[in-house]
């Protein structure tokens, strides 16, 4: 709470050095010097509170600045040791991760039992984070080393999961309707990448839904900003029955960073634009047109939709060739001479 101001929360930044050969004082002494200054009193309080966590998540230990600094120094040493050949490194430390322990009786848990429960919860949280974070970022280079709890995380989930992974390039107008002709030099239009595939992992899981899903990635925020588990209505696709299922996955990559974002960068804010309604309609009309063409192009190879789904399921447990490439480096399928036209008030391609 010491970092919560009326203007909002802030994250303080400090510069320390462990280059002992240059006559620098030790890292421990540098931190003591910095945190003893009145202007850094709030930060020192946070470090001291971090130093009172030796007894686990339920610790009642009093804040201790010396212990907090020692813990930070150990993190710094480990960071330098494990990533000594990387010029740019960062670490995020989660402290005092707590949750409500569900008891099956009226008996109270002792301190040791509560600590064990907290350790299990932390382990589950880290596993969940490791599993989900690879979905959050689309353009992480291979030379970016990312570890959670000492284990490497690779940002290649889509090239690993998607069957018949394909890419389409479309132009979306921000001020003029999709029904009008948009010239290449129009400053109010932009290029958009639409990636499409069938998720072999999702379609093989009895706990997952198979309806068409939409993932929207923004270059402004650098990450996933919107996820729709069933995007068929939003993309103007048939929503009844099993149409547009089979693990169909649509990925919208805003390569030019032209999507308007809300202040938290968690969603698209078309309302912030003068022609936001036009922009929104254009965007989802085009993405829906791509998804419609892609789905029926592959469905035509099979007698029924169930046959399509079963063919994808067969690949669910197959091992991918290693090493996998990222979306940026992979050579994805493309389509040529596809003509999209206005068909009864929407955009469709001739199949």
Secondary structure, DSSP 8 states (H G I E B T S, - for coil): -TTEETTEE----------GGGT---HHHHHHHHHTSGGGHHHHHHHHHHHT-TT-TT------HHHHHHHHHHHHHHHHHHTTT-SS-------S-------SSS----HHHHHHHHHHHHHHHHHHHHHHHHHH-S---TT---EETTEE--S-HHHHHEEEEEEEEEEEESSS-TTS---TT-TTEEEEEEEEEEEHHHHH-TTS--S-EEEEEETTTTEEEEEES--TTTTT---STTTT-TTEEEEEEETT--S-B-TTSSSB-GGGSTTHHHHHHHHHHHHHHHHHHHHHHHHTTSSSHHHHHHHHHTTTT----SS---TTTS--B---S--EEEETTEEEE--
